[in-house]
Amino acid sequence: MDWAVTPPAVQEYIETLQGRVNQLQKQVETLTERLEKTSQTSSKPPSSDSPFNKPKRQRRPSKGGKRGARTGHRGTGPTLLSPTEVHLIEPAPCACGHGQLVSLTPSYTHQVIELPPIEMEIHHFVLQQGECAGCGRVLKAQVPSAHQAGYGPRLTALIAELAGMHRTSRRLIQDFCHSVLQIPISLGAVQKVIDRASDAILPHYEAIATLARQTPVGYIDETPWYCQNALQWLWTLSTDTVSLYLIHPHRSKEAFFDLIEQWQGILVSDGYGVYQNWVYYRQTCLAHLIRTARGLSEKRDPELAACGKWALRELQTLCHMAKAPPTGGQWRAWYARFCHLIDRYHERADEAGRLARRLQREMASLWVFLCEHGVEPTNNRAERALRFAVMWRKCSSGTESDKGNRWVERTLSLRQTCRQLGQSTFGVLVDAITSSFQGRQPDLAWLY
């Protein structure tokens, strides 16, 4: 088309259309990139990935033979338990028929584990009354304080284990009691049992909070939670021995300080703005930066892709230094390449420039794990601590009251801490509830 002879009105209209086309094209590219984001290229959870685009697992090249562990693999067989009955099995008589067997010695032990018939213990308290011979007053007996609850400590602990440690719904717990334990129990009674268990483990929650806020290194993360369909936030402060959880109405600086209180240790976290203002040492999560760089490396623009590949390579190299500390020469070479990457893309206004400026802004927090003992280069510890809570939220859609929030906080803290310390949650629950019924302090020595 000859632009010189085009009437001004038509030319202006064409330019308007061309601008609109460019705007729509950018919008399409933005939406397409958003659709193509996965858990490998952004902070999206793996559960949000399309089931049709899951990366295929790389299988080892087939060498023939049967599937399973290779020859020489050291397996982990079943653990022998303390037997309740011992049966000595002798071999059959020898085919030669020349006498009995002598020098019998054990050659192999085979165990069969069986569940005994479940029969509930029913303690029937008959409260009597009598008339005083002196004054004529009628006196009535009272239920012993340790038995005032309608369900004993072990049954209460079992229901709490199902509800909190295995996120079983109240309805399914009711069905379990009907089917397995042969106990008729209402949904209201199930909730009352859970409330008693929540009160019983309060000392454990407070002790876990104290220990978490005294640790030198803390891994912190947060995830959405819902209370009465209102958005709230579940926070966690996870250490190498304990994990503390807190549900707060906001994702803010106030919520962060309600979680940590006076804690002043080394913070390991993602790039959330509240964490970036931490005045003490902080290790930023390299996994988040690696996913951002991987997403940039898959851009259609060659320059953006080149920047993403470069940043991805250098960040992965830095992360690998956690297992293989670099020599002085290796570190200087890596640092020179890293600074050159930032200098090259720092002034750009596109995504490459934003990534370079972010790396420059967080440079002091990128390699704290190389200088401080016990610091990991990623925030995976806190993310793993939230995984069970996220699945609970998806199944239950959150809680319905502040009392439910407190139950979630306490049971998550106890469950994760027991897992970290190799402790049986059921045994802890039985002791906690028994102590609560008897009015004494529970055993907290295993936490220390």
C-alpha positions, 0 to 999 in steps of 0.5 A: 500500500502506498502510504503517501497517497492514502487519505489522512483519515484512512491512514489514521484508522490503519495506524489505530488498528495496527496499534490495537493488533500489537496490543492484542498480540502482546496480550495473547503472548502474556496469556500463553506464557501464563498457561505454559507456566508449570511448577518447574518454571514458576512458584506454582505447586506441582499439583497444579500441573496438567496431568497430560503434560507431566514430564516422563520419568527417565528409565534406566536402559534395559539390561534384561532380567527381571524388574526390581532391585539389582543384584547386590542391592542392600534391602531393608527387610521386615523388622523382627518384633517381640513375639507373644507366642513361639512355635518350634517347628522341626523338620520332617523325618529324613528319607533314609529312615535311620533315626531322629534328628540331633543338634537342632539349631534355629535356621530361619525365623518367620513371623506372622503378625495378626490383629487380635479381636477388638473388644472394648473395655466398658467401665460402668460407674454406678453412682449411689446415693444415701441419707445421712443418719445424723442430719437426714441430708441426701448425698450423691456420689460423684464420677471420679475426676479421671473418668469424667469424660465419656471416652478413655484416654486411649480411645480419645487418642485414637480418634485424635490420631485419625482426625489430626495425624491422618486428616480423617473427616468426622463422618469417616471417624464415626463410620470407623468407630461403628464398623471396627470398634462397634461403638455407637458415637455421634458426630457431636461426641467425635467433636467433643473428643477432638476438643479434649485432645486439642486442650491436652496437647496445648503444653506440647504446642507451647514447648514446640513454639519455645524451642522453634524460637530459640533455634539458630536457623529457621525455615519459614513459609506460608500457604493459604488457609480458609476459615469459614470460606474466608482467606487466611494464611497458615505459617510455619517456622521449621527447624531441624528438630521441631516445626511450629504452625500458626494460622493468621488472618493476614499475610503481612509483617504483623503475621510474620512477627506473631510467628517468630516473636523475639527470634533472631536467627538465620532466616531461610525463605523465598523472596516475599517482601516481608522476608527481604527486610530481615535485618539479620542473616537470610538465605534466599531460596535458590530453588525459587530463583532456579525456577524463575530462570528456567521459565525465562530460558523457555521464552520465545525471544532468543535474548530472554532465553539466553539470559535465562539459560545463563542464569539457570546454569550459574544458579544450579552451579551455586546450589551444587556447592552445598554438597561440593564446596568450591576451591578459591579459584572455582569460587572466583571464576563463578563470581566473575561470571555471575557479576558479568551476567548482572552487569550485562542485563541490569539496565534492560526493562524486560524480564531479563533486567528484572531477574538481573536486578533481583539477583543483585538485590539479593546478592548478600543472601545467595550464599549464606549456606557456604558461610554458616553451618546448618544452613541449606540453600533452599527452603524445601524444609518449610515447603515439605512441612506445609505439604500435609497441611495443603492436602488437608486444606484441599480435602476439608476446605479449611476450618469453621471456627477459631477453635478449629484453627487452634486444633490445626495449629497444634496437631500439625506442630505435634505431627511434624515434630514427632516425625522429625524426632522419630517419635510415635504420635499415638504414644504422645497423644495417649500420655497427653490425654491421660495427663490432662484427665489426671490433672498433671503435666505431660511428659515433654522430655522427648522434645528436649 
